[in-house]
């Protein structure tokens, strides 16, 4: 392959790598891509300059060496920036020394290039050789440090950066012998020199390719880490939302329990006062009925005290309780109140919140007129879909009734807390109906 073809392949490869990283720099706005893009731009510009200088811009040996020294110096300053931006330095003071090394290389670069441009044969003088040796050894030391830092990171990013640093070190070793004026160990034959230049050009392309792949793997790792962090944040938000919902449900449950206890506290003194008045009149007139009344009263209060122990109870227990409760009301209101029960036995094992029937019966008694000539009739029935239907004729009291309005709302809240369909309230001109969905018990495993 001719020298022109080699140069064309080299320029095309470096230009493609430059464009790729320039696009990534513009997309990610990451200084790592910016530094490497500047490196590839310098390599590309120098190669294009060599192509032009060979034809139209003749340079002396000293000027050509000054261009090479400036090229490698700028690339190395950017390379050091890549080291402490790409990797976590094992020793913190090393980062400070790297930054100082950048400043030192900048000073050496100005001195080296300036002396080569000002004095034609300065690079072959003893002082020039000493300064050039120190300068190129300083550049090589940064490659050694970069290789050591990359070797600490045992992944694709570290391995690729290590390979690129070693190739860069090889190139600098070659230039150390050339620019300090020491003879090559290779033959001075033109064909041998051409092969040597091709090998160095190929190693530079491979070096840039390794650095470019290193940045791509790094970007992939950052994307994966960002996705993992995003997933963690989303899971944390979901967990916080669930905790908030759980806390809200607990508050609602506590609110419902407080309302239920408030109802019990409200029922107990008022109901107990009326029951004791009824009992007082029965003791003298009908001692036997008074004894039955006391038994029913004890059953009612025993049930009321245990109502909070379980969230659900069977329909059979509620019906037993409501019979005792109705017996006490019947003693007081006599023919002014009737409660009829028509329940399918198939539903007696189904469940509902405790005190549901008591709240609904008490609600009907509280808001309606109860007279022997105008009796309040309460019907308790079941329908085939599995609902308990409580219906009473509507004959509202004309006087205002003091009520806190938590009876029905407590029942609704209990069903919402259990996650079941809420009861249905139907009011017409002559009747008030509440349909309570019964909860089918879960069959126990055999």
VMD Tcl script that draws the C-alpha trace (Angstrom):
set ca {
  {0.00 0.00 0.00}
  {1.39 3.42 -0.97}
  {2.08 6.23 1.48}
  {-0.90 8.21 0.16}
  {-3.26 5.28 0.72}
  {-1.92 4.74 4.25}
  {-2.40 8.43 5.06}
  {-5.93 8.35 3.64}
  {-6.86 5.31 5.75}
  {-5.31 6.94 8.81}
  {-7.12 10.25 8.29}
  {-10.43 8.45 7.65}
  {-10.13 6.33 10.80}
  {-9.14 9.22 13.07}
  {-11.80 11.45 11.50}
  {-14.52 8.83 12.08}
  {-13.50 8.44 15.73}
  {-13.45 12.23 16.10}
  {-16.95 12.64 14.63}
  {-18.34 9.82 16.77}
  {-17.07 11.34 20.01}
  {-18.02 14.86 18.95}
  {-21.62 13.67 18.51}
  {-21.53 11.92 21.90}
  {-20.07 15.06 23.49}
  {-22.86 17.21 22.04}
  {-25.47 14.67 23.18}
  {-24.27 13.87 26.72}
  {-22.47 17.16 27.51}
  {-19.86 15.20 29.45}
  {-16.37 16.66 29.90}
  {-14.89 13.19 29.44}
  {-16.15 13.11 25.87}
  {-15.03 16.70 25.43}
  {-11.44 15.97 26.44}
  {-11.19 12.90 24.23}
  {-12.77 14.76 21.30}
  {-10.08 17.43 21.63}
  {-7.43 14.69 21.62}
  {-8.72 13.15 18.41}
  {-9.06 16.61 16.87}
  {-5.37 17.27 17.56}
  {-4.34 13.93 16.02}
  {-6.52 14.56 12.98}
  {-5.34 18.16 12.54}
  {-1.69 17.16 12.82}
  {-2.06 14.39 10.24}
  {-3.84 16.76 7.87}
  {-1.08 19.33 8.51}
  {1.58 16.74 7.66}
  {-0.27 16.03 4.43}
  {-0.21 19.74 3.51}
  {3.28 20.47 4.80}
  {4.70 17.70 2.68}
  {3.47 19.51 -0.45}
  {2.96 23.23 0.14}
  {4.39 24.12 3.58}
  {8.01 23.02 3.84}
  {9.19 22.88 7.48}
  {12.65 22.58 8.93}
  {13.49 19.64 11.15}
  {13.38 21.84 14.25}
  {9.96 23.26 13.34}
  {8.63 19.79 12.59}
  {9.86 18.56 15.96}
  {8.24 21.57 17.65}
  {4.90 20.65 16.05}
  {5.23 17.05 17.29}
  {6.19 18.19 20.79}
  {3.21 20.58 20.95}
  {0.87 17.88 19.65}
  {1.93 15.28 22.21}
  {2.04 17.83 25.03}
  {-1.54 19.03 24.46}
  {-2.79 15.46 24.04}
  {-1.10 14.49 27.29}
  {-2.63 17.38 29.22}
  {-6.07 16.21 28.06}
  {-5.10 12.59 28.84}
  {-4.36 13.47 32.48}
  {-7.77 15.15 32.69}
  {-9.33 11.89 31.47}
  {-7.59 9.94 34.24}
  {-9.07 11.79 37.21}
  {-12.47 12.22 35.54}
  {-12.85 8.60 34.45}
  {-11.57 6.79 37.51}
  {-11.74 6.93 41.27}
  {-8.10 7.55 42.21}
  {-7.01 5.04 44.91}
  {-4.97 7.72 46.73}
  {-6.50 11.17 47.10}
  {-3.15 13.12 46.98}
  {-2.49 11.52 43.57}
  {-5.31 13.61 42.09}
  {-3.62 16.78 43.30}
  {-0.29 15.66 41.84}
  {-1.97 14.92 38.50}
  {-3.37 18.44 38.38}
  {0.07 19.84 39.24}
  {1.52 17.58 36.56}
  {-0.79 19.17 34.01}
  {0.57 22.58 34.97}
  {4.15 21.32 34.80}
  {3.60 19.78 31.37}
  {2.12 23.05 30.17}
  {5.24 24.93 31.33}
  {7.62 22.37 29.79}
  {5.56 22.47 26.58}
  {5.98 26.23 26.26}
  {9.71 26.05 26.97}
  {10.35 23.08 24.68}
  {8.38 24.39 21.73}
  {9.60 27.94 22.21}
  {13.27 26.95 22.24}
  {12.84 24.76 19.15}
  {11.23 27.60 17.24}
  {13.70 30.24 18.38}
  {16.88 28.23 17.89}
  {17.20 26.08 14.79}
  {19.58 23.47 16.19}
  {18.66 23.77 19.85}
  {17.26 20.23 20.00}
  {20.66 18.68 19.20}
  {22.51 20.79 21.78}
  {23.36 19.18 25.18}
  {20.87 21.42 27.06}
  {18.21 20.76 24.44}
  {18.67 17.01 24.69}
  {18.46 17.16 28.50}
  {15.26 19.26 28.45}
  {13.71 17.06 25.75}
  {14.57 13.94 27.74}
  {12.94 15.37 30.88}
  {9.93 16.52 28.85}
  {9.29 13.15 27.19}
  {9.97 11.24 30.40}
  {7.34 13.41 32.08}
  {4.87 12.50 29.34}
  {5.74 8.81 29.67}
  {5.27 8.94 33.45}
  {1.67 10.06 32.97}
  {1.08 6.99 30.75}
  {2.52 4.77 33.48}
  {0.27 6.40 36.10}
  {-2.76 6.09 33.79}
  {-2.01 2.41 33.20}
  {-1.66 1.77 36.94}
  {-4.91 3.59 37.80}
  {-6.81 1.78 34.99}
  {-5.44 -1.59 36.17}
  {-7.16 -1.07 39.55}
  {-10.55 -1.14 37.82}
  {-11.07 -4.69 36.59}
  {-13.82 -4.14 34.05}
  {-14.11 -3.29 30.36}
  {-13.52 0.42 31.01}
  {-10.29 -0.21 32.92}
  {-8.96 -2.86 30.51}
  {-9.55 -0.74 27.39}
  {-8.03 2.36 28.99}
  {-5.04 0.26 30.08}
  {-4.47 -1.01 26.53}
  {-4.76 2.50 25.10}
  {-2.31 3.84 27.71}
  {0.25 1.13 26.93}
  {0.03 1.90 23.21}
  {0.46 5.59 24.00}
  {3.49 4.75 26.12}
  {5.01 2.80 23.20}
  {4.58 5.78 20.89}
  {6.17 8.15 23.40}
  {9.12 5.81 23.95}
  {9.72 5.88 20.21}
  {9.61 9.68 20.15}
  {11.90 9.93 23.18}
  {14.71 8.28 21.20}
  {13.90 10.25 18.06}
  {13.53 13.76 19.49}
  {16.47 13.56 21.85}
  {18.72 12.76 18.93}
  {19.66 9.24 19.93}
  {20.14 6.79 17.02}
  {17.47 4.29 16.22}
  {18.18 0.67 16.59}
  {16.19 0.14 13.41}
  {17.65 0.30 9.96}
  {17.68 3.71 8.24}
  {16.48 2.19 4.99}
  {13.46 4.12 3.57}
  {11.35 0.94 3.31}
  {12.07 0.08 6.94}
  {11.21 3.61 8.06}
  {7.92 3.48 6.11}
  {6.96 0.22 7.80}
  {7.90 1.70 11.14}
  {5.69 4.74 10.50}
  {2.79 2.50 9.43}
  {3.10 0.43 12.59}
  {3.09 3.58 14.73}
  {0.08 4.96 12.79}
  {-1.80 1.68 13.23}
  {-1.02 1.62 16.95}
  {-2.34 5.18 17.24}
  {-5.61 4.19 15.53}
  {-5.88 1.19 17.84}
  {-5.10 3.46 20.81}
  {-7.88 5.91 19.87}
  {-10.27 3.03 19.24}
  {-9.56 1.60 22.72}
  {-10.17 4.98 24.36}
  {-13.36 5.45 22.34}
  {-14.68 1.99 23.31}
  {-13.68 2.74 26.90}
  {-15.92 5.83 26.89}
  {-18.78 3.89 25.27}
  {-18.62 1.16 27.94}
  {-18.46 3.87 30.61}
  {-21.56 5.54 29.19}
  {-23.33 2.19 29.15}
  {-22.41 1.61 32.80}
  {-23.67 5.09 33.68}
  {-26.94 4.39 31.84}
  {-27.36 1.06 33.67}
  {-26.55 2.71 37.00}
  {-29.02 5.50 36.26}
  {-31.70 2.95 35.32}
  {-31.04 1.01 38.52}
  {-31.18 4.23 40.54}
  {-34.39 5.25 38.78}
  {-35.90 1.84 39.53}
  {-34.79 2.14 43.15}
  {-36.37 5.60 43.41}
  {-39.59 4.34 41.82}
  {-39.68 1.37 44.21}
  {-39.03 3.75 47.09}
  {-41.88 6.00 45.92}
  {-44.17 2.98 45.59}
  {-43.14 1.83 49.06}
  {-43.75 5.29 50.48}
  {-47.11 5.43 48.73}
  {-48.05 2.02 50.14}
  {-46.91 3.09 53.59}
  {-48.99 6.26 53.27}
  {-52.01 4.24 52.17}
  {-51.46 1.80 55.03}
  {-51.19 4.66 57.50}
  {-54.34 6.20 56.03}
  {-56.17 2.88 56.33}
  {-55.02 2.57 59.93}
  {-56.28 6.06 60.65}
  {-59.58 5.23 59.01}
  {-59.79 2.02 61.00}
  {-59.01 3.86 64.21}
  {-61.56 6.50 63.28}
  {-64.19 3.81 62.69}
  {-63.35 2.14 65.98}
  {-63.53 5.47 67.79}
  {-66.92 6.14 66.20}
  {-68.10 2.68 67.20}
  {-66.91 3.18 70.76}
  {-68.57 6.58 70.77}
  {-71.82 4.96 69.69}
  {-71.48 2.35 72.39}
  {-70.76 5.03 74.95}
  {-73.77 6.96 73.69}
  {-76.05 3.92 73.66}
  {-75.03 2.54 77.00}
  {-76.04 5.39 79.39}
  {-79.18 6.45 77.52}
  {-80.35 2.95 76.82}
  {-79.42 1.79 80.30}
  {-81.39 4.68 81.85}
  {-84.54 3.83 79.87}
  {-84.08 0.12 80.54}
  {-83.76 0.68 84.27}
  {-86.94 2.77 84.27}
  {-88.74 -0.06 82.51}
  {-87.28 -2.58 84.94}
  {-88.33 -0.48 87.91}
  {-91.94 -0.57 86.83}
  {-91.81 -4.32 86.10}
  {-90.42 -5.32 89.49}
  {-93.64 -4.49 91.30}
  {-96.13 -5.31 88.53}
  {-94.62 -8.45 86.96}
  {-91.57 -9.91 88.76}
  {-91.29 -12.82 86.33}
  {-91.14 -10.49 83.32}
  {-88.64 -8.34 85.24}
  {-86.38 -11.38 85.63}
  {-86.56 -12.08 81.89}
  {-85.86 -8.40 81.25}
  {-82.68 -8.54 83.36}
  {-81.49 -11.64 81.47}
  {-82.06 -9.93 78.12}
  {-80.35 -6.76 79.35}
  {-77.26 -8.70 80.43}
  {-77.13 -10.46 77.05}
  {-77.32 -7.12 75.22}
  {-74.52 -5.52 77.22}
  {-72.35 -8.61 77.03}
  {-72.62 -8.44 73.23}
  {-71.96 -4.69 73.19}
  {-68.80 -5.10 75.24}
  {-67.46 -7.80 72.90}
  {-68.40 -6.04 69.66}
  {-64.86 -4.70 69.04}
  {-63.07 -8.02 69.47}
  {-63.71 -9.24 65.89}
  {-64.22 -7.26 62.67}
  {-66.98 -9.64 61.56}
  {-69.64 -11.75 63.17}
  {-72.20 -14.21 61.80}
  {-75.73 -13.23 60.90}
  {-76.97 -15.82 63.40}
  {-75.25 -14.03 66.30}
  {-76.56 -10.66 65.15}
  {-80.10 -12.03 65.00}
  {-79.78 -13.52 68.50}
  {-78.57 -10.17 69.75}
  {-81.30 -8.21 68.00}
  {-83.94 -10.49 69.55}
  {-82.66 -9.60 73.02}
  {-82.42 -5.93 72.05}
  {-85.94 -6.02 70.58}
  {-87.27 -7.65 73.77}
  {-86.04 -4.64 75.77}
  {-87.52 -2.17 73.27}
  {-90.78 -4.12 73.15}
  {-91.07 -3.94 76.94}
  {-90.84 -0.17 76.70}
  {-92.91 0.57 73.56}
  {-95.27 -2.48 73.69}
  {-97.64 -2.36 70.68}
  {-95.95 0.73 69.26}
  {-93.07 -1.34 67.87}
  {-92.89 -4.59 65.91}
  {-89.82 -6.28 64.45}
  {-90.32 -9.16 62.03}
  {-87.48 -11.44 60.91}
  {-87.65 -13.51 57.71}
  {-84.16 -14.78 57.03}
  {-83.18 -17.69 54.80}
  {-81.31 -20.21 57.00}
  {-78.74 -20.60 54.20}
  {-77.43 -17.11 55.03}
  {-77.17 -17.44 58.82}
  {-73.48 -18.44 58.60}
  {-72.66 -15.43 56.41}
  {-70.96 -12.49 58.05}
  {-71.33 -8.77 58.64}
  {-69.79 -6.17 60.99}
  {-71.02 -6.50 64.59}
  {-73.72 -4.12 65.87}
  {-74.95 -3.47 62.31}
  {-78.54 -4.48 63.12}
  {-78.51 -2.62 66.45}
  {-77.39 0.61 64.74}
  {-80.10 0.34 62.08}
  {-82.89 -0.58 64.53}
  {-81.83 2.19 66.90}
  {-81.73 4.62 63.95}
  {-85.30 3.72 63.03}
  {-86.49 4.05 66.64}
  {-84.73 7.40 67.11}
  {-86.14 9.16 64.03}
  {-89.69 7.83 63.82}
  {-92.91 8.20 65.80}
  {-93.71 5.11 67.91}
  {-97.32 4.90 69.07}
  {-99.79 2.08 69.61}
  {-102.14 3.77 67.15}
  {-99.25 4.45 64.76}
  {-96.81 1.56 65.23}
  {-93.28 1.48 63.83}
  {-92.78 -1.69 61.82}
  {-89.26 -2.95 61.14}
  {-88.73 -5.88 58.79}
  {-85.47 -7.82 58.58}
  {-85.19 -10.04 55.48}
  {-82.65 -11.64 53.13}
  {-82.73 -11.76 49.36}
  {-81.18 -14.26 46.98}
  {-78.12 -12.19 45.94}
  {-77.03 -12.39 49.58}
  {-78.20 -9.07 51.04}
  {-79.70 -8.37 54.41}
  {-82.59 -5.94 53.91}
  {-83.78 -3.79 56.85}
  {-86.91 -1.79 56.07}
  {-89.14 0.37 58.27}
  {-92.20 2.45 57.53}
  {-91.37 6.14 57.44}
  {-93.17 8.33 60.00}
  {-90.66 10.93 61.01}
  {-90.91 12.83 64.27}
  {-91.93 16.46 63.93}
  {-89.61 17.57 66.69}
  {-85.93 17.87 65.95}
  {-83.91 14.79 66.93}
  {-80.39 15.24 68.26}
  {-78.11 12.98 66.23}
  {-74.40 12.91 65.48}
  {-75.01 11.14 62.14}
  {-72.33 8.51 62.64}
  {-74.58 5.44 62.73}
  {-74.92 4.81 58.99}
  {-71.53 6.38 58.24}
  {-69.88 3.94 60.64}
  {-71.45 0.97 58.83}
  {-70.33 2.36 55.45}
  {-66.80 2.96 56.74}
  {-66.58 -0.58 58.11}
  {-67.48 -2.04 54.70}
  {-65.01 0.23 52.93}
  {-62.30 -0.83 55.37}
  {-63.10 -4.49 54.63}
  {-62.89 -3.83 50.88}
  {-66.43 -5.01 50.13}
  {-69.38 -3.41 48.37}
  {-70.92 -0.72 50.56}
  {-74.53 -0.90 51.80}
  {-77.27 0.71 49.77}
  {-79.63 3.26 51.37}
  {-83.05 3.74 49.75}
  {-85.54 6.31 51.00}
  {-89.06 6.74 49.59}
  {-92.09 8.69 50.76}
  {-93.34 5.90 53.02}
  {-90.34 3.64 53.70}
  {-86.66 3.70 54.60}
  {-84.59 0.72 53.41}
  {-80.99 -0.32 53.90}
  {-79.51 -3.23 51.93}
  {-76.50 -4.73 53.70}
  {-74.27 -7.04 51.57}
  {-73.54 -10.19 53.53}
  {-69.99 -11.53 53.35}
  {-69.67 -15.17 52.44}
  {-67.34 -16.99 54.86}
  {-64.13 -18.44 53.46}
  {-64.23 -22.21 53.37}
  {-61.60 -23.79 55.60}
  {-59.21 -26.21 53.84}
  {-59.93 -29.86 54.44}
}
mol new
graphics top color blue
foreach p $ca { graphics top sphere $p radius 0.5 }
foreach p [lrange $ca 0 end-1] q [lrange $ca 1 end] { graphics top cylinder $p $q radius 0.2 }
display resetview
